[in-house]
């Protein structure tokens, strides 16, 4: 079970986090949530799909990292093997929570930073050279924490931006399920049947006015980025084959 604590420079004044990328730190995952604001970077390395959240049933956009459970083909002992790491991976072991705040007599929920103290990224070994301090000795934020705050802010905004994009696609019925069957060089087979993608035929059949609206919203470009990212599926298969 995670141990989420509200981050502060008193309770966590000595907190250090392993900032490097290597196996065994919780990043051995077969997919990562991604947000529309990072599609330009993500589509250069990973296939982008939709999937439904296991609890809410709501569509989310994800980058595919592997074929099996806890398989990340971009992660090895030499680090992360791509020039861009999704925001949802970068932010660990931190996350956004919400705190009730009274402002002018009105109760509002403000985003705040939490840390998972049970994360394997939380360092308990003073000799770990990959561990970086979260706070400075005087109590100020380290450069590392400043960067994490920027990542969390992008994620906070990204949730709403991605929801609006997905809602528009659902309104136009532009999302379809896809069943992916992969046969590897050792003749083992992997079948992925809980993924969704852009319905390219329906996009091609949209009227000029609808296409113009999608273009003005910036969604047409996002659609094309998702379509282009599918070429990375063959590269992912090559990565998997190289491990066999």
N, C-alpha and C positions, 0 to 999 in steps of 0.2 A: 504494500500500500504506500502511495506517495505521502510525504510529510511536508505539506505546503506551509511555509511561514512567510508572513509579511516581512519584506526585506527592510532592515533599518541599520544605520551605521553604529548602533550601540550593541544590539544583540549579535550582529554579524560582523563586528569590527575586524575579526581575524579570519573571516571567511576567504578561502581560496578555491578556485575552480579550475579544473583541467580544461584548458582551452583548445588543445590539439585534437585532431581527428584520428581515432584509432579504434579497432574493435574492442568490445567489452565495456563501452561507455554509454550504452543505451541507444546507439544509432544504428544497430543491426536490425533494420526494418525494411520491408519490401516495398513500401511506398511512403510518401510524405505529402501532407497537405501543401498546396501552393496557392498563391493568390494572383489575381489578374495583373497586379502591379509588377510582378516578377516574370510574367510570361515571356517577355523578350529574352531574358537570360535563360530561363528554364528550357524553352523550346530548342535551344541549341544542343542540349545534352540528354534530355529525358523525354520519353513519351508522356503526354499529358492526357489524362482521362477524367471523366466524372465517375464518382461512385456515391452510394447512399450511406450516410452516417448510420452506424449500427444501432444507435439509440434513438435519434430523432427522425431517421428516414429521409432527411433533407439531402439534396445533392451538394457535393463538394467537388472541387477540382484537386487532383492529385498528380504527383510525378511518380512514375513507376521506377523502382530501384532494383527489383529482383523478382524472381518467380516463386520462390518458396517462402514459408514463414520465416521471419527473422533473417532474410537473405538480402543483404545490401551489396550489390556487385560493384559499387563505386567506392567501397571502403575496404582497405587492407592495412597491413602493418606500416606501409609507407604513407598512409594518410588518405585523404579523399581524392579520388581519381577523376576529377572534373573541375573545370575552372569556376563553376558556380555551385554553391551549396544553398539549397532551399532555406528560406527564412525559418520555417518550422523546425529545421535541424539546428540552424545557427543559434536560436534562442535558448536552447537547453543549457542548464537546468532551470531557467527562469520562465515565468509565464505571467500573463496579465490576469489580475483579479479585479474585483470591484468593491469599493468601500463606501458605505453610506455617509454622506457629508451634508450638514445643514448649511445652506447658503441663502441668506436673506429670508430665513424662515421656511425655506423650501428644501425638502429632502431630495438629494440627488445622489447618483451613483458615479463616483469618480474612479477611473482606472488606476490601479496601483500595481506595483511589482511584487510578485511572490517568488520564492525560491524553494525548490524541492530538496530538502535536506537529506533525503534518502537516495538521491540520484548518485550513480557511480561517478559523476563528474565532480561532486563535492569532494575536495581533497582532504584527507586526514594524515597524509604523509608529507612532513616538512621537507623531505629530500626529493620530492617529485618536482623536477625542473620544468614540467609542463604546466604546473599550477600557477595561476596568476591571482594577485589580490583583487578583491572586489572593491574595497575601500582603501584610501590612503591612510597613512598613520595618523594624520591630523583629522580624519573623519570625512574628508571629501571623497568624491567618486573617482575611481580610477578610470583611465582611458578605456579599459575593457568594459566597465559598466556603462560608460557613455555610449559605447557602440551597441551594447545590449539594449539600452533604452531606445536607441534609434530603430533597432530591429523590432522590438515590441510595439513601438508606435506604428511601424509599417504594417505589422500583423493586425493591430487593432483597426486601422483604417481598411485593411485588405478584406476583412470579414464582410463588411458592408458592401464594398465595391464588388466583391465576387458574388455576393447574394443578388445584387441588382442585375449583374450580367446573366446569372443563371436564371433568374426570374423571367428575364426578357426572352431567353431561349425557350423556356418552358411555355411561355405565352404563345410563341410562334411554332411550337412543336418541333424544335430543331435538335432535340436530344434523342438518340436511339441506343438501345442496348447492343453490345458487341460481345461475341464469344470468340476468344482467342485460344487457338490450339497450337502448341509449339512442340516440335519433335527435335530433340537434341542429338548430337553426334553419337551418343551412346545408346540411342533409340529410346531413351526415357521420354515420357510425354508430360506436358504441363497444360492444363486447361484452366483458363481464367474466364469465368462466366458471370462475374458480378460487376462488370465495368460498362461504362456508357461513353459514347463519343458523339461528335457532331454528325448530324444527318446531312451528308453532303448533297444528296439529290434534292432535298427540300430547300437547302440553301440556294442551289442553282436555279430553283424554280420560283424564288421570291420575286415579287414585283419591284419595279424601280423605286417606288415610294418607300417601301419597307427597307430596301437595300440602302437607300439614302439615309433613312433614320438610323439604321445600324452603323453606318459610316460615321454619322455625326456624333453618335454616342461613343465611338471608338471600338464598338463591339465587332465590327466586320474584320478589323485587323486582328483582334483576339481570336476570332473564329479561324482565320487563316493560320495563325500561329499554332493553334491546336492541331489543325490538319497537317501542317508541316512537321510537327513534332513526332508524328507517327513513323517517320523514317528512322527515328532513333530506336524503334523496336528491334530492327535487324541488328543494330549495334549492341543492344542489350543481349540478344541471343548469342552474338559473337563472344561477349564477355563471359556469358555462362558456359559456352563451349570450351573456352580457354581454361576453365577451372576443372574440367573433367579429365 
